[in-house]
Amino acid sequence: MRNLFKAPGEHSKKPNFPSGPNFSSSRAHDVCRRRVRTLLLKAAGTGLASIGLFAAPAMAHQAPAGWQYDSSCCSGIDCYQAPTSDVKETMNGYQLSTGEVIPYSDRRIKRSRDEYFHECKPGGDAKSQHSFCLYVPDRGM
C-alpha cells in the first residue's frame, strides 16, 4: 500500500538538529536545561495557584428539602439524601450500608431538618468507608 504522506521515492529524513562549527553540544545542553527549568517553574506556579483554589473556604450545599448542610460536613459535593434502607439503628450506633458504624455519641451525628437520613462522604461516594457526618431525622415518641 502506498504511503499517502510521502511523495514516491522520498525517504525518511533525519530531524534537522543544529550542528556545525558555531553550535556546540554544551550549548545544546544549556538550551535544553533552560527549557526544562522554564517548564518546571510554570508547573510550580500552576501548582501554587491550584493550592490557592483549594485553600478557599468550603461551600456547603443544600439538601433536597432546602436546608443547608454544615460546612464542616460538606464541601459542596459530599452530602446526599440516603435511602432509608442504607441506615440501621443498632445497639452500638447507626450502621451504614458499607458496614461503617457511627456511635450514637459521635460528634459526626447531626440533626436532619427533614424526615430523611443524609450521609456526607468524600465526593458523595456512597461506597466510601468513611463518613464526615450523618444527618439523622427526629424520632417521634
Order of alpha helices (4+ residues) and beta strands (2+ residues): alpha-beta-beta-beta-beta-beta-beta-beta
